[in-house]
């Protein structure tokens, strides 16, 4: 198990876990989003290979359309 802080909320997940796995588990796979890990933006092209570690702090922002 690894513990992550996501948007200020502590959550636990089975390890190993990539960014892509996390996005899928959070049901955000088909959303337009930006993800920051420990203060650094994670490029979308690295989601499949970017492994998350115990204690990582994530901020996930989902784009919302409208006018």
C-alpha positions, 0 to 999 in steps of 0.5 A, a space after each residue: 500500500 502507498 499513501 498519497 495526498 490528493 488535493 489535500 485528502 490522504 488516500 491509500 492505494 495498492 502498489 505499484 501505481 502509475 499516474 495513469 492507474 491512479 487517474 483510472 481508479 479515480 474515474 478521471 480517464 476521459 477528463 481534461 486535467 492537469 496533474 502536479 506531483 510534489 510541486 512539479 507538473 507531470 506531462 500527460 505523455 509520461 502518465 503511463 510510466 510515472 510511478 507514484 511513491 508513498 507520501 507523494 502530494 498530488 494536485 489534480 485540476 479538472 477542466 470544466 467547460 462552460 460560458 
